[in-house]
Amino acid sequence: MHEDVIVENLTDGPQRMELVLEFASDFGDILECHERPKKRGRITRHVGEREVTLRYKRDDFVRETVLRFSQDCAVEADCATFVLELAGRELW
């Protein structure tokens, strides 16, 4: 899956702002869905320079979601922060 986020400065002057994208995971293990027992698996996060991997592991069952960011940002375990400096009417 691929998603684009577009930010537009609708003023005539320059603007500086922070865009924070927050994320989390709720991996659904089919073996844990029948009677809604307590989740037995473990969710971990690995933070890279421009990406974060959300990983679910229960015994031999493993699933991962990798979020990659094409622009420079500060990546943490639960969010990515972009510092934007846009000229008047500029798109990012």
GILIN-V472160 format. One record per pair of residues at least 24 apart in sequence whose C-alpha atoms are under 7 Angstrom apart, sorted by the first residue. I is the first residue (numbers start at 1). J is the second residue. D is the distance in whole Angstrom. If there is no record, write none. Layout:
i=I j=J d=D
i=I j=J d=D
This chain:
i=6 j=91 d=7
i=6 j=92 d=6
i=7 j=91 d=6
i=7 j=92 d=5
i=8 j=89 d=7
i=8 j=90 d=6
i=8 j=91 d=4
i=8 j=92 d=6
i=9 j=86 d=6
i=9 j=88 d=6
i=9 j=89 d=5
i=9 j=90 d=6
i=9 j=91 d=7
i=10 j=88 d=7
i=10 j=89 d=5
i=11 j=88 d=5
i=11 j=89 d=6
i=12 j=88 d=4
i=12 j=89 d=6
i=13 j=87 d=6
i=13 j=88 d=4
i=14 j=86 d=6
i=14 j=87 d=4
i=14 j=88 d=5
i=15 j=85 d=6
i=15 j=86 d=5
i=15 j=87 d=6
i=16 j=84 d=6
i=16 j=85 d=4
i=16 j=86 d=6
i=17 j=83 d=6
i=17 j=84 d=5
i=17 j=85 d=7
i=18 j=81 d=7
i=18 j=82 d=6
i=18 j=83 d=5
i=18 j=84 d=6
i=19 j=81 d=6
i=19 j=82 d=5
i=19 j=83 d=6
i=20 j=79 d=7
i=20 j=80 d=6
i=20 j=81 d=4
i=20 j=82 d=6
i=21 j=79 d=5
i=21 j=80 d=5
i=21 j=81 d=6
i=22 j=78 d=6
i=22 j=79 d=4
i=22 j=80 d=7
i=23 j=78 d=5
i=23 j=79 d=6
i=24 j=78 d=6
i=25 j=54 d=7
i=27 j=56 d=7
i=45 j=77 d=6
i=47 j=75 d=7
i=47 j=76 d=6
i=47 j=77 d=6
i=49 j=75 d=7
i=50 j=75 d=6
i=51 j=75 d=7
i=52 j=77 d=7
